[in-house]
Structures are given as C-alpha cells and as structure tokens.
Amino acid sequence: MAMVAECIESTWISSAGKYITAFEQRFAEFTGSKHAIACSNGTTALHLALVGMGLKEGDEVLVPALTYIATANAVRYCGAKPIFVDCDPLTLSMSPDSLESKVSSKCKGIIAVHLFGHPADMDALNQIALTRGLWVVEDAAQAHGSRYKERSVGSLADCATFSFYGNKIITTGEGGMITCDSDELAARLRLYRGQGMDPCRRYWHLVVGFNYRMTNIVAAIGLAQMERVGVALEARQKVAANYNRLLETATDRLQLPQVAPWAHHVYWMYVVFIKGISADRRDAVVEYMDHHGIETRPVFYPANAMPPYLDQAGGVPVSTRLSESGICLPTHEKLSEEDQVWIAQILCEAIERCSQ
C-alpha cells in the first residue's frame, strides 16, 4: 500500500514512473531473463510478442488446442492462422509428437502454453523449432515461478508472456509482461508498446504501434507482489499436497495432477479428471458442488471447438477427452486444510451421485 500511496501523492499514476522500471527489473531477475517489458494485460503482451516476432497476415502459428482462447485470438489479431495441436495427457500442454505433422510452409512459430502451472516440454518443442526454422513464444500466463529442468519459465524460448490478472499467482488486477534476452527484440517491443513513438524524438512515430503500456500505479502493486511471491508459491504447494493426500483413496475414479520428472508444477489450478464420465455428468458434479457452496470450474474447451475456429474442428482427441472430464478445484493461498477436507468429501460424494 505504501508504494501505491507514493504513486498517488507524487501524481505519477499513468504510464511513466519509477515503479514500471523497478517492476520490470525485478521480474526479469525472477525469470532469469535479460529484459522484461510491462504491458497492460496478458493478452496484449501476447499480441505484442507476436508482432515483435514479425508475424503477419497469411502466416500460421502452432498453438495447443487445450488453452485459454486468448492464445489463439492473439494470432488472429495479426491476421495469421492458429493451427491447433493436441495436448500431452501428462503435462496437459502441447504434445511434441502431435506437432510435427502440423508444420507447413506457412508456419512461422510455436506458442508453448504452460497450462495450469505445469511447464511444457520445452527441449522437445525447441528442437522441432530449430529443425524447422521456427521461433518459439512461451505463454506463461498461468505459470509464474514454474521451472523446466531447474530453469524458470520465461527464459526458455525466444520470448515469453505473462498475465497478472486477478486470479494469477502474481496479480495486479490487470497487467502483463514479456520477457526475452534479445536487446533488439526488447527495443522493438518497447517501440510498438508505446504507439510506435521514437524514444529519441517525442511525438515522432516510426511505426503503427499500440497503447499497451502498464501504468505506474499498477507496477507499484506488481512490485509489492514480488516481495511475497515466495510465500504465494509455497502456499500453493501446500494446497496441492493436501489435495493429493485427501484424494489418494479416490484414484480409481480420479486422475490427480501428474508432474513430469523434469518439471516444477506451481499449481495455478489444481485440476482433476473424472475417469469414465461424460461431459454432462461432469457438469452435474460441478453443479452439485456449487449447491454445497464450493465453486469449481470446468477445464477449458478445445479452442477449435468454438465458433471462431470451427474450420479446424476435431482432430484433438486427448484435448477433447480431458476438457469433458476435468474440474478445477479451488486453489488459492488462503484455502484452509479444513476447507480442503470439505471440498474432497463433497467431490467424492458428487462423483458417486452424478456418475450413476
């Protein structure tokens, strides 16, 4: 609150001020990246990253089918076409085995989404990209603090994007960040972020840019969040461990979160999959839990099952199956163990009643 109050008292509350630079520097250190570029939200960060990578009309980008719709939409903002790839049933992220057959001569890059806090298999994806001459962007909106082979997400590709929406591990209400190591790319991203204005000549605009800047007051909130990120990450590990213990006797009906041996999962969401259930029965479980005061939510629909992308409907059986059977349980650092006991009890009760 002290940082926010200082912003207000100084009147530096808009898109200039010391906290923007300080937040960018702290976040770059957090991810092990050379540069961090603050943005107005996670979707604008992703769009800006794609612009920075040179994506243009008629190009194609490989994206996972099982992701939040912003991943695909940002590709469309550039006039390009998202090509949907099935997911790996363990990591829930893009399957490298499913990806190679989707690469065409129009393909320029890959967006690797670290879904629900588990990192994608970046070595495999980067190797395919290297072989095919593609760039790679990490969509790390849900994975603050996640690690792949002891390297932080955000430092594993050409660039990475993050969201600070209200339900993220690090939150500023709204906000986003791009990380990268390239000086040239960072300068290009900053140029396009600020309406394309020449950094050496005020009100002289070199390109058609965007107003994707973060405000100083939002950056102050983000900097304060960085001071307690370790506490937030540790709390989610405790929540996940409690769920694992409470639900271990229900694994005949539930698939609990799986963690690859090379991954550090940060559990943005603790996601379970009900075995042998239809989508309507899963929805009945969600409704039953809601009736008992427990808010859950289903896993994302495959993006290519929704109206804007029906030209590519189907062809992602793993994503479809997981989407129809998955439930995101309450996952936040204020969740008590007593709350989790109740959630586990009602979940098992709901599965028993609604599967019949």
N, C-alpha and C positions, 0 to 999 in steps of 0.2 A: 504493500500500500504506500510505503514511503516513496518509492520510485514513481508511482503514478501521481502522487500528490506533488512531487517535484516537477513533473511534466506540466501539470495544470498551473502551478504557481509561476513557472517560467514562461508559460504560454506556448512552449514548443510541443504542441499536441498533434501536429499533422505529419507530413511525410518527410520531415527533416528533424534532426536532433541526435543527441549523443547516444541514446539508448538503441537506436537502429543499428549503428555500427557496433556497439558493445554486444548486442544480442547476436548479430551475425558472427562476430569473432568467437563468442562462447560456443555457438552451435557448430561452427567449423571445427573447433577443438573437440567437441563432444563426438563428432562423427569421424574424426581423423582426416578431414578434408582441408585443402588449402583455402578454398573460398566458400562462403555462404552468402546467398543473395535473398534477402527477405522479400516476401510478396504478400498480397492482400488476402489470399486464401490458398488452399491446396490445389484447387482446380486451375487457378491462374498460374500457379507455379508449374504445373504440368504442361499447360499450354505454352507458357514462356520457354520451358525447356525444349519442347518440340520445335518451336520457332528458332531457338538458338542452334538446334541440330540441323537446321536447314530444310525441315520437312515442308513440302509444297503440294499443291493440287496434283492429283493423279498418282501420288506415291502410295505405298502400302506400309503398314506397321503391324507386326505381330503382337497381339495382346492376349492375355488369358481370357477365356470366356467367363470364368468364375471370378468376378471382381465387381467393385462398385462402378456404376455406369460412367462416372467421370473419366475413367481411364480411356474408354472408347470415345467418349464425346470430345476429349481434347484433341484426338487425332482428326476427327471430323471438323473441328474448328479451323484446322489448317487446310481443309479441302482434300485431305488424304483419306484413305480407306483402312479401317481396322480389320485385320484378318484374325479370326478367333481360333485359339488353340486350347485344347483340353487341358485339364489340370492333373497333377500327380495326386493320387489318393492319400499319400502320406503327408506331404508338405502343404497340400491344397493350392499350391502355386503352379505356374505354367510347367507343363511336362516337357522336358527336352526331347524325349522320344517322339512326342506328338508334333513338335515344332518343325523339324527339318522338312517334312513333306509339304509344309505350307509356304516355304520360301519361293518367291517368284522373282522375275527380273525387275519387277516394280518395287520390290521390298527394300526399304532403306534402314529399318531398325527394329528393335525389340523393346517392349516395355515389360520389365520384370516386376510383378507386384508381390510384395512380401505380405501375403494375406493373413489377417488376424494376428500378426505379430511373429509369424514363422518365416524366416528368410527363404527365398527361392534358391535353387541350386545354381549359384552364380558361376562357378567354374564351368559347368556344362554349357550354360547359356552363352557365356563369354567366348568359349571355344567355338561354338557354332557361328557366333557373330564374326569372329576373327577369320574363320574359314570362308564365310560368305561375303565379307566386306561390309558388315552392318555395324551400326552403332547400337549401344545399349543404354537405356534410361531405367533407373530404379524408381518405381513408385513405392515409396516407403511411408506413405501416409499413415499406415497403421502399425508401424514397426519401430518407433523411437527406441533406441537402445538395443535393438536386436543385433545379433552377431552371426557371421558366417565364417567358420574356421578361425574364430577369435578376431576377425576384422569386423568393424562396425558397418552396418548397412549405411548407405550414404557415401561410401568410399570404394564401392565395388564395381563401378561402371563409368561410362563417360560423364554422366551426371546423375543426380538423384533428386527426387522431390518429396517434400513432407507437408503434412497438414497439421494445423494447430486448432482444429475445430473443437467445440466444447466437450466432446466425448473422447478426445485423444489423450494419450498419456501425458504429453506436454500440451497445454492448451492456452490460447489467448482469446478464446471465444470464436474468433475467426483469425486466419493468418496462415501463411505458408512459407516454405523455404526451399531453395535449390542449393545443392552442394556440388562442387566439382574441384578438380585440380588444375585445369587449364586456365592460364591467365587470359588467353584470347577469348575463350568461351565466356568466362566470367564478365569480361568487359562488354561483350556482345549482349549478354543477358541484362546487364545493368542499363545499357543503352535502350533496349526495347522496353524494359520495365518502366522507364520514365518518359514516355511519349516520344522516344527517339531523339531527345534533346542532346546536342553536342555538350559533353562535360566541360569543354573549354570555351564555350560560347553560348551564353544564356539566350534562350528563346530562338535558337537556330536548330532546326530539327532535321537530322540527317536521314531518317527513315520513318516510315509509318509505324509508330510504336503504340504502346498501351499504357493505361494508367493502372498498373498492377503493384503500386508501391504499398508498403506497410507504413502505418503511422507510428510516430514516436511513442505514443501512449500505449499502443498495442505491444510494441517492442519492449517497453518497460515491464509489462506483465510477463512477457516471454522470458526476459532476463531473470525476473524473480522466480519463475517456474524452474529455470535451470539450476537454481540454488538448492532445489529439493527434488531433483529428478531421481536421485539415487533412492530416496525414500519411496517415491511413487513406484519405481521399478521393483523394489524389494517387496512392497505390499502386494503387487500382482503375483509375484512368485509364491507368496504365502497363500493367496486366494486359490491359485491353481493347485498347489499341494493339498489343500484342504478338500477341494473337489475330487481330486484323484483318490484320496483316501475314502471319502464318503461314498463314492460311486464305484469303487473297485468290485463290489459284490454284484453290480448290475451289468457287468461287461458282456453277459450273454445277450443282453438287449441293446447295449450302448457301445458305440465306438468312442472312446475318450480321445483327447488330443494326442497325436503322435508327434514325437520330436526326433528328427534325423540326428545321427551321431555327430554331425558337423555343425549343428545349429544351436543357438541360444534363443529360445522362444520367450517373448516378452508378454504374451497373453493379453494383447489389447482386448480380445474377446476370448472367453473360454467356450469353445464350441464342441458340442456332442452330436453324434449322428445315431439316430434310432434305427436299429437293424430290422430289415424286412417290413418296412412300413411305407404306406403310400403318402403322397403329399397332403391329401385331405385328412388323413388320420394324424399326420404330424401337426397340421393346423388345429386339429381338435385338442392335441396335447397343449399347444400354445394357449388356446382359449381356456382350457381347464386351469392352467397355471395362473392365467390372468384373473380368473374368477376367484382364485385364492390369494390375490394381491401380489403376485410375482410377475413382473414384467419381463418378458423374453422377446426374442425376435427371430424370424427365420433367417437362414443363410441367404446371401444374395441369389437372385435369379441369374442364370446364364445370360450375359448381355445380348447374345444373339437370339434369345427367345422373346425379346421385347420389340415393339413395333418399329423403332428406327432402324433395326438391324436384321429384320426378318429375311432379307435376301441371302443371309448365311445361316438360317435356322437349321438346327440339328447338327449332328456330327461331333458332339462332345458328350458322350455317354457318361463319363465319370463326373463331369461338372453337373450334369442333369440329375444324376442319382444323388449326389451329395446335396444339391440345392433342395431336393424334395424331402430329404430326411434330416436336415441339420437344424439345430436350435442353438442360438447364442444365449448362454445363461448370464445372469447379472454378474458383471466383472468390473469392480471398482475398488479403490483402496480403502473406502470407508465400510466395506462389507464385513460384518462380524462373522465369527465362526458359528454363532447361534443362527444367524440368517442363513448361512450355507447349509446347516443341518436341516432347516425347514425347507429350503429350496430342493435339496436332494430328496427329501421324503416325498414332497409333492410331485416332483418329476417322476419318480418311480411309480407313484400311485397313478399319475396321469397316463403313463405308458401302459400300465396294467388295464386301466379302464377303457382307454381310447383305442387300443390295438385290437379289441375284440370285434 
